[in-house]
Amino acid sequence: MRTRRPLAFRAAALALALAVHVLSLSSGCAESTPTQTERARGAPGEAGRPPAVETVAPVVRLSPEASAAGEAVFTLTYARPAGRPGPRMAEFRFQFGSGLAFVRAEALDAVTAAGKQLVAQERPGNVLRLLIFSQVNMNPFDSGPLARLVFRRSGDGPQTLDLLDRRPFFAPAEADLAVAPLNVAPVHAEVAP
């Protein structure tokens, strides 16, 4: 007959497992993508060689599209860096200007090819939360357009859309490490008045 462990012992074991998991994640963060300044300087220990200048395409890009009168349309695109696993889930938060009102989000090729769902939730303060996930598969999604975000132009305020740096964006963590901090390369788009 199996004996039951006391609740305190199970809680301590759970806390230990969580601490080990957090430590493994934080040690993985040391592999994070170098900043643009670090890339421009080159790798340490390369004295005598000119610094390597690396042009890294943005992992996440936001582009305005041509749209019907009275609308502002943006496309969110993902480019998976070579050697990194594709994400299985994603969560983005956008700040949109007061001259825009959210209408809808449409899933595009990279999301539909992986069999994922796209859910958009408008939050207070002109914030849009975008989730990409599946309850039935663990398929990673690959490079390509993720979503089309449609807004109605609603006044004279700014008609801008900014990706907020609320990390992580992707799961698993290995897929998220490739995204450089947004304070180095902000993801921003605006439409002409």
N, C-alpha and C positions, 0 to 999 in steps of 0.2 A: 504494500500500500504506500502511495506517495504521500509524503508529508508536505504540508503547506508552509511556505516560508512566511515569516512575519512581514507585515506591511512595511515596517521601517527598513528591513533588509532589501525588499523589492524596490523601494523608493531610492535607496542608496545606490543600488545597481543601475537603475535607470539614470540617475544623476551622473554616475561615472561614465556610462555609455554616451550620454549627451556631451559631456566634457571632452571625451576622446574624439567624437565626431566634430565638435567645434574646433578643436586643435588641428585636426586633419584638414579642415576647410581653410583655417587661417594660414597653415603652412603652404597650402596650395595657392593662396593669394600672393605669395612671394613670386610666383611665376607670372604675375600680371604683365600685360603688354606695356613696354616702355613708353614714356611720354614722347612727344615730338622732340623736345629738347634733348632727351637721352638718345634718341635715334640719330639726331643731327651730330651729336658729339662722337658717335661710334662706340663700339664696345670697349670696356676698360681693358687695359693691358695691350693696346694696339699702338704703342708709341712709335713714332717714325712713319706711320701711315696716315694719309689724309683721312679725315673723318668720313664715315659712310653716311650718305644721306639717303634715307629710305623713304620712299613715297608709299604710304599705306592708304589704300582706299578705305573710306569709312565703312564700318560694319553695318551701321544703320543709317539710312538716308531718308530724308523727307523732301519731296518735290511737289511744287504746285503744278496742276494740270490745267489745260484749257477747259473752260466750263461754260455752262449756259449763263445767261444774264441773271444776276441776282444770286449766283452760287459761287462758292469757293471750294475747290476740290484739291486734295493732297494725296499723294501716293507714298506709302511707307514701304521701303525696300530693304532687304537683308542680303548681305554678301558674306557667306561663310568663309573665314580665313582658312588657307590651306593647312592641313594637319590638325585642325580643331574639329571636335565632334559637332554634329548639328544639334540644335536645341530640340527638345521634345515639348517644351512649354515656353510661353513668353508672357510677360506682363509689362505694359508700357503705360505711362501717365503723361498726358499732354496738357499744356496750358494754352488755351486759345484766347485771342484778343477779344475785347468787348464789342468789336464790330462784326463778330461772327456768332451764329447760333447753330449748335450741332443738329444735324438732320439724321444721318445714318452712317454706318460703316459696312463695307462690302469686303468679303474674303476674296483674295486674289490667288494666283496660281500656286505659289509656294505653300499656302495654307491648305488649299483644296487637294493638291497632289499628295500631301501627307495624311489626308483624312482627318484634319483638325477642324475645330469649331472656332468661330470668331465671335466674341461677345464684347459689346461696347456699353459702358455705363457712364452717364454724365454725373459728375460730382459737383458739389457747391464750389463757387469761386472760379467758374469757367475751367474746370478740370475734366478731362476725358480719360477714363481708364479703359484700356484695351487688353483683352485676354485672348490668348491663342492656346488651346488645349484640346484634349480628347479624353473622354471617359472610357473609351474602348480600345485605344491603341497607344503604343509607346514609340511610334514612328518618329524619327527626327525629320524636321523640315530642312530643306536645302535653300541655296541662294535663289533669290527672285523676289517679285513683288508680294508683299504680305497682305496689305489692306489699302482700300481706297476710303478716305474720310471725306464726307460731304457735309458742308456747312452752308447755311443761308447767310448772305451778307445782311447785316441788321443795324445799320447806322454808320456814324462817322468815326467810331473808335478804331483802334488798330486791328487790322485783318491779318494777324500773325498766328503761327502755330509753332510751339516749342516743345521738344521732348524734355521732360523733367528728369533730372539725374537721381531717380529713386531706384537704387540698385537692390537686388540683382534684376536684370531684365530677362535672362534666360535660365532654364534648368535643363540639364544638370549644370553644376557649378563650372565644370570644365568648358562648357560652351559659352559661359558668361565672361570668363577671364580674357577673352579676345577683345572685349569692348573697352576701348580706352576711356578714361574719365571724360565726361562731357565738358568740364571746365577747360580742357585742352582743345577739343573740337566740338563745339555745341551743335546740336541738331536743330535747325531753325528753318522755317519757310514763311514767306509772306506773299500775298497776292497784291497786284497793282490795284489802286483804287478805281 
